[in-house]
Amino acid sequence: MDYREKILALVRTKPVLPNDVAKELKTNTTMAGAMLSELCSNGLLKVSTVKIGGSPLYYLPENKHQLLNYLNNLNKEDKQTAERLQHEQIIREQDEQPLTRVSLRQIKDFAEQLIVAYEGKEETFWKWYALTDKEAEEKIKQILESKSKESRAESGGKQISPGLQASLKSKESEVNSLQLELEHLKPETGKETDKDTTQETKEKPKKEPKPKNVQTKQEDFWQTIEQFLQDNKIQLIEKNMTKRNTEYDLLIELPSPMGTLTYYCKARHKKSISPEDLSSAYVQGQLKKIPVIYLTTGKLTKKAEQHTRQLSGFTVKQL
């Protein structure tokens, strides 16, 4: 059974720590952490903000509810906020104390942020993670209508302008985007439309980039790799293009005072390299039981730079 299948089988029972995986696969925690990071980067697992002894939990996206078993691992304030949000389902940020506002941002496993456009202003609401879009829509509508009635009462019964629209946008995912229409807005005037049309007509059409140029830049990446190998007297043994002209898996041989050494080489044409990118290559090297050279045209993030210190037999070279 592949190590990925073993890990996924283990995580199906409950969220796991790197130490749990290390014991199951009889490896070290660094290797286990790299394997888990690879599964996260591929979207098969997710990592929690809840931590056990300083380490996050890894869980299946469809089993997020299992994190409720770890509420006691939150600090007192965050636990109270999570339990309150679970009970109320929706919390309006502007009505809360600063400490609660900070807490809502800490419990990302359970709280999803929604930005609401209301009467020309933007407000922040927080919803319980399991609340559906439709349910959130109804609850926020009730809150806004209640506030509208209070404002009407305070103004001595005067009518408030009918234009009212609330649109929700989740920062977690575009899938959570939804729009609330409490009353119809006035349609745009024809003059504004004509004006926009005139401006578009005056603008000169932009020339679309030629596909040939893009293709040339992508092909240049392999030429850069070949040049690096030649300059360093490295022999190419095996080549596998995993992503068209932007990512390669290579098997190479390097001369050394001890003789020829075989390396697994991951070459990526990418602007920013994350710890997950490095972990994926590290795992492949460990499985092949050979050291790793990571070639990239991009730069490592600060977290990625720190991560390399934990990886033995791992070298990063910038092209």
DODRENDREN-650191 format. One line per field, with one value per residue (C-alpha): residue number from 1; z, y, x; residue in one letter. Coordinates in steps of 0.05 Angstrom, whole numbers, m for minus. Layout:
BEGIN
num c(NUM | ...)
Z c(Z | ...)
Y c(Y | ...)
X c(X | ...)
residuo c(a | ...)
END
This chain:
BEGIN
num c(1 | 2 | 3 | 4 | 5 | 6 | 7 | 8 | 9 | 10 | 11 | 12 | 13 | 14 | 15 | 16 | 17 | 18 | 19 | 20 | 21 | 22 | 23 | 24 | 25 | 26 | 27 | 28 | 29 | 30 | 31 | 32 | 33 | 34 | 35 | 36 | 37 | 38 | 39 | 40 | 41 | 42 | 43 | 44 | 45 | 46 | 47 | 48 | 49 | 50 | 51 | 52 | 53 | 54 | 55 | 56 | 57 | 58 | 59 | 60 | 61 | 62 | 63 | 64 | 65 | 66 | 67 | 68 | 69 | 70 | 71 | 72 | 73 | 74 | 75 | 76 | 77 | 78 | 79 | 80 | 81 | 82 | 83 | 84 | 85 | 86 | 87 | 88 | 89 | 90 | 91 | 92 | 93 | 94 | 95 | 96 | 97 | 98 | 99 | 100 | 101 | 102 | 103 | 104 | 105 | 106 | 107 | 108 | 109 | 110 | 111 | 112 | 113 | 114 | 115 | 116 | 117 | 118 | 119 | 120 | 121 | 122 | 123 | 124 | 125 | 126 | 127 | 128 | 129 | 130 | 131 | 132 | 133 | 134 | 135 | 136 | 137 | 138 | 139 | 140 | 141 | 142 | 143 | 144 | 145 | 146 | 147 | 148 | 149 | 150 | 151 | 152 | 153 | 154 | 155 | 156 | 157 | 158 | 159 | 160 | 161 | 162 | 163 | 164 | 165 | 166 | 167 | 168 | 169 | 170 | 171 | 172 | 173 | 174 | 175 | 176 | 177 | 178 | 179 | 180 | 181 | 182 | 183 | 184 | 185 | 186 | 187 | 188 | 189 | 190 | 191 | 192 | 193 | 194 | 195 | 196 | 197 | 198 | 199 | 200 | 201 | 202 | 203 | 204 | 205 | 206 | 207 | 208 | 209 | 210 | 211 | 212 | 213 | 214 | 215 | 216 | 217 | 218 | 219 | 220 | 221 | 222 | 223 | 224 | 225 | 226 | 227 | 228 | 229 | 230 | 231 | 232 | 233 | 234 | 235 | 236 | 237 | 238 | 239 | 240 | 241 | 242 | 243 | 244 | 245 | 246 | 247 | 248 | 249 | 250 | 251 | 252 | 253 | 254 | 255 | 256 | 257 | 258 | 259 | 260 | 261 | 262 | 263 | 264 | 265 | 266 | 267 | 268 | 269 | 270 | 271 | 272 | 273 | 274 | 275 | 276 | 277 | 278 | 279 | 280 | 281 | 282 | 283 | 284 | 285 | 286 | 287 | 288 | 289 | 290 | 291 | 292 | 293 | 294 | 295 | 296 | 297 | 298 | 299 | 300 | 301 | 302 | 303 | 304 | 305 | 306 | 307 | 308 | 309 | 310 | 311 | 312 | 313 | 314 | 315 | 316 | 317 | 318 | 319)
Z c(0 | m19 | 40 | 18 | 23 | 92 | 117 | 89 | 120 | 187 | 181 | 165 | 237 | 268 | 258 | 266 | 288 | 252 | 310 | 297 | 224 | 244 | 289 | 237 | 181 | 226 | 205 | 237 | 250 | 198 | 144 | 169 | 169 | 98 | 75 | 109 | 77 | 9 | 19 | 41 | m21 | m64 | m29 | 2 | 74 | 112 | 171 | 233 | 272 | 335 | 362 | 407 | 442 | 389 | 330 | 285 | 268 | 198 | 177 | 117 | 89 | 96 | 169 | 195 | 249 | 284 | 305 | 354 | 398 | 408 | 432 | 501 | 471 | 456 | 507 | 552 | 510 | 443 | 470 | 496 | 430 | 390 | 435 | 430 | 354 | 350 | 390 | 355 | 286 | 264 | 301 | 278 | 291 | 305 | 365 | 398 | 446 | 417 | 453 | 420 | 352 | 359 | 383 | 322 | 278 | 317 | 312 | 236 | 241 | 265 | 244 | 171 | 157 | 113 | 87 | 80 | 38 | 72 | 58 | 25 | 81 | 92 | 155 | 179 | 202 | 226 | 213 | 243 | 193 | 185 | 171 | 98 | 53 | 52 | 128 | 135 | 86 | 126 | 193 | 168 | 135 | 202 | 237 | 186 | 185 | 261 | 261 | 207 | 250 | 310 | 268 | 243 | 314 | 337 | 279 | 302 | 251 | 190 | 129 | 110 | 36 | 6 | m28 | 13 | m9 | 28 | m7 | 28 | 6 | 43 | 44 | 51 | m17 | m76 | m69 | m5 | m43 | m39 | m47 | m6 | m37 | 16 | m33 | m107 | m125 | m177 | m247 | m275 | m319 | m394 | m391 | m350 | m397 | m458 | m423 | m409 | m480 | m507 | m463 | m486 | m559 | m550 | m519 | m567 | m570 | m535 | m574 | m548 | m533 | m585 | m563 | m596 | m545 | m486 | m514 | m523 | m450 | m426 | m470 | m445 | m376 | m400 | m436 | m370 | m335 | m389 | m384 | m308 | m316 | m368 | m327 | m266 | m304 | m282 | m323 | m337 | m327 | m329 | m348 | m334 | m348 | m295 | m317 | m387 | m392 | m320 | m276 | m285 | m245 | m260 | m240 | m244 | m227 | m197 | m195 | m125 | m91 | m67 | m137 | m176 | m133 | m155 | m138 | m147 | m177 | m177 | m225 | m221 | m259 | m204 | m173 | m100 | m68 | m6 | 48 | 17 | m50 | m15 | 27 | m35 | m66 | 0 | 5 | m65 | m48 | 16 | m21 | m71 | m14 | m49 | m34 | m67 | m108 | m118 | m178 | m185 | m220 | m161 | m89 | m25 | 25 | 95 | 120 | 64 | 82 | 154 | 131 | 91 | 156 | 179 | 115 | 112 | 45 | 12 | m30 | m63 | m124 | m157 | m233)
Y c(0 | 69 | 115 | 164 | 110 | 90 | 161 | 174 | 109 | 132 | 202 | 173 | 151 | 218 | 279 | 262 | 292 | 282 | 237 | 191 | 183 | 172 | 114 | 83 | 86 | 73 | 136 | 202 | 262 | 305 | 255 | 246 | 322 | 326 | 272 | 307 | 374 | 340 | 314 | 383 | 416 | 366 | 383 | 314 | 338 | 403 | 430 | 459 | 522 | 482 | 457 | 399 | 410 | 462 | 417 | 426 | 370 | 341 | 321 | 303 | 363 | 325 | 307 | 378 | 365 | 319 | 381 | 396 | 342 | 388 | 451 | 441 | 452 | 525 | 578 | 601 | 661 | 625 | 566 | 612 | 648 | 583 | 556 | 621 | 623 | 550 | 570 | 636 | 615 | 688 | 743 | 816 | 841 | 914 | 894 | 857 | 876 | 880 | 816 | 777 | 806 | 781 | 714 | 705 | 714 | 661 | 605 | 597 | 524 | 543 | 615 | 639 | 713 | 747 | 818 | 851 | 913 | 948 | 1019 | 1039 | 1012 | 947 | 906 | 842 | 782 | 714 | 650 | 581 | 538 | 487 | 539 | 537 | 598 | 599 | 595 | 651 | 693 | 688 | 702 | 763 | 788 | 784 | 821 | 877 | 884 | 887 | 942 | 979 | 978 | 1004 | 1061 | 1077 | 1079 | 1125 | 1173 | 1182 | 1136 | 1171 | 1127 | 1105 | 1104 | 1037 | 1021 | 966 | 912 | 864 | 821 | 769 | 748 | 694 | 704 | 629 | 610 | 638 | 580 | 613 | 677 | 697 | 759 | 784 | 831 | 859 | 909 | 922 | 975 | 1028 | 1008 | 1046 | 1106 | 1103 | 1162 | 1125 | 1067 | 1112 | 1145 | 1079 | 1056 | 1120 | 1112 | 1040 | 1061 | 1113 | 1064 | 1031 | 955 | 921 | 873 | 802 | 769 | 721 | 648 | 638 | 684 | 647 | 581 | 606 | 629 | 561 | 524 | 568 | 537 | 469 | 503 | 537 | 469 | 438 | 496 | 487 | 413 | 426 | 481 | 436 | 373 | 338 | 278 | 270 | 198 | 204 | 260 | 264 | 326 | 328 | 395 | 422 | 460 | 484 | 424 | 365 | 304 | 285 | 232 | 259 | 239 | 287 | 276 | 279 | 260 | 197 | 179 | 191 | 207 | 197 | 251 | 261 | 330 | 370 | 429 | 481 | 544 | 581 | 651 | 631 | 565 | 543 | 492 | 445 | 448 | 428 | 374 | 340 | 335 | 313 | 256 | 232 | 232 | 193 | 141 | 133 | 134 | 186 | 260 | 316 | 377 | 428 | 474 | 534 | 601 | 630 | 649 | 612 | 642 | 655 | 593 | 552 | 577 | 556 | 489 | 472 | 470 | 411 | 371 | 329 | 312 | 369 | 425 | 484 | 518 | 580 | 583)
X c(0 | 26 | 44 | m10 | m63 | m38 | m41 | m110 | m135 | m108 | m138 | m207 | m214 | m194 | m149 | m76 | m10 | 56 | 77 | 17 | 38 | 110 | 90 | 44 | 95 | 155 | 192 | 213 | 169 | 205 | 190 | 118 | 108 | 134 | 85 | 27 | 47 | 47 | m23 | m46 | m16 | m54 | m119 | m128 | m118 | m127 | m88 | m122 | m108 | m122 | m56 | m39 | 27 | 47 | 31 | m31 | m79 | m88 | m158 | m201 | m240 | m306 | m290 | m280 | m333 | m283 | m245 | m302 | m271 | m211 | m247 | m217 | m148 | m167 | m152 | m209 | m230 | m227 | m266 | m321 | m324 | m328 | m383 | m422 | m415 | m438 | m500 | m516 | m492 | m480 | m443 | m441 | m370 | m387 | m429 | m371 | m315 | m244 | m224 | m281 | m263 | m192 | m216 | m262 | m201 | m162 | m213 | m209 | m229 | m298 | m310 | m317 | m313 | m366 | m361 | m430 | m444 | m502 | m529 | m464 | m421 | m383 | m392 | m361 | m402 | m378 | m415 | m408 | m370 | m426 | m479 | m502 | m503 | m579 | m583 | m531 | m570 | m634 | m601 | m563 | m626 | m662 | m606 | m605 | m681 | m682 | m630 | m669 | m732 | m693 | m666 | m736 | m763 | m707 | m720 | m792 | m825 | m795 | m787 | m718 | m699 | m720 | m653 | m622 | m575 | m530 | m479 | m438 | m370 | m332 | m256 | m246 | m275 | m312 | m360 | m387 | m404 | m477 | m519 | m577 | m629 | m676 | m707 | m697 | m646 | m663 | m638 | m579 | m596 | m585 | m538 | m487 | m490 | m479 | m421 | m388 | m399 | m367 | m306 | m297 | m302 | m247 | m200 | m152 | m158 | m101 | m60 | m64 | 3 | 25 | 22 | 89 | 124 | 93 | 114 | 185 | 190 | 165 | 214 | 270 | 261 | 286 | 344 | 362 | 362 | 405 | 454 | 458 | 472 | 527 | 560 | 564 | 584 | 521 | 497 | 423 | 400 | 325 | 276 | 201 | 160 | 105 | 75 | 82 | 148 | 144 | 160 | 207 | 228 | 300 | 349 | 420 | 492 | 543 | 618 | 650 | 716 | 680 | 657 | 593 | 531 | 459 | 408 | 334 | 323 | 259 | 260 | 203 | 189 | 151 | 157 | 147 | 167 | 129 | 146 | 96 | 133 | 198 | 164 | 136 | 206 | 237 | 187 | 204 | 278 | 267 | 226 | 282 | 332 | 376 | 391 | 351 | 369 | 313 | 322 | 277 | 271 | 234 | 248 | 235 | 186 | 212 | 177 | 207 | 277 | 266 | 238 | 301 | 341 | 299 | 310 | 373 | 405 | 366 | 397 | 362 | 393 | 364 | 369)
residuo c(m | d | y | r | e | k | i | l | a | l | v | r | t | k | p | v | l | p | n | d | v | a | k | e | l | k | t | n | t | t | m | a | g | a | m | l | s | e | l | c | s | n | g | l | l | k | v | s | t | v | k | i | g | g | s | p | l | y | y | l | p | e | n | k | h | q | l | l | n | y | l | n | n | l | n | k | e | d | k | q | t | a | e | r | l | q | h | e | q | i | i | r | e | q | d | e | q | p | l | t | r | v | s | l | r | q | i | k | d | f | a | e | q | l | i | v | a | y | e | g | k | e | e | t | f | w | k | w | y | a | l | t | d | k | e | a | e | e | k | i | k | q | i | l | e | s | k | s | k | e | s | r | a | e | s | g | g | k | q | i | s | p | g | l | q | a | s | l | k | s | k | e | s | e | v | n | s | l | q | l | e | l | e | h | l | k | p | e | t | g | k | e | t | d | k | d | t | t | q | e | t | k | e | k | p | k | k | e | p | k | p | k | n | v | q | t | k | q | e | d | f | w | q | t | i | e | q | f | l | q | d | n | k | i | q | l | i | e | k | n | m | t | k | r | n | t | e | y | d | l | l | i | e | l | p | s | p | m | g | t | l | t | y | y | c | k | a | r | h | k | k | s | i | s | p | e | d | l | s | s | a | y | v | q | g | q | l | k | k | i | p | v | i | y | l | t | t | g | k | l | t | k | k | a | e | q | h | t | r | q | l | s | g | f | t | v | k | q | l)
END
